[in-house]
Amino acid sequence: MWSSQTGETAVPSRRMPDGATVESARRRFTGKRADTVLKLSRATLDVLREVGYQDLTLQAVAAQAGLARATAYTYFSSKEHLVADVYWRRLAGAHLGDDKSTTPLNRVISVLRGLALIVADEPQLAHAVTVTMNSADPDVELLRLQIARFIHKLIAESVGDTADGETVVLLELVYTGAMVRAGVGGMSYRDVADQLEAAARRILA
């Protein structure tokens, strides 16, 4: 959570600093295919709330979405891939860092707090993402890299031209460490958001 594509996208792709395009899944989808992926994403949240990550299966998600099991496997290689994609869609759709009118400090605080609170109100999803993002599934690895680049971009843009690259890396490291702590139950995500704000104020003082 902290960090072969052809066809068509349900979530708009974003351009990374190195020119790579971030996409929401192995392939990009539009039209009916995008609707199908969206149904699977929503069903994933429903199944997680009902049975938790351990008992989550692609078959159960497909059934919840009113789709055939084979349809789920058409889009996702594993339940880990599915959960990672759900998190990525939520992250990419959160519109973090959109306010460019305020100070760099306030922008950084807004971005860090927003990132920390993405799954704060959904403990089952938070647990699933924590487990999933350590997966060796190649599709998860791809999404993990895309998520890391996306977060780097958000933080770098929020800092702006007023700080060097080391400051951006330091903020990233603070964020990553705080999210790991929350993921293992050492701190609530809301407490993490408060700690990240305090860290940003000190780093950018």
Secondary structure, DSSP 8 states (H G I E B T S, - for coil): ------B---S--EE-TTS-EE-SSSSB--HHHHHHHHHHHHHHHHHHHHH-STT--HHHHHHHHT--HHHHHHH-SSHHHHHHHHHHHHHHTS-TT---SS-HHHHHHHHHHHHHTTTTT-HHHHHHHHHHTT---HHHHHHHHHHHHHHHHHHHHHHGGGS-HHHHHHHHHHHHHHHHHHHTTSS-HHHHHHHHHHHHHHHT-
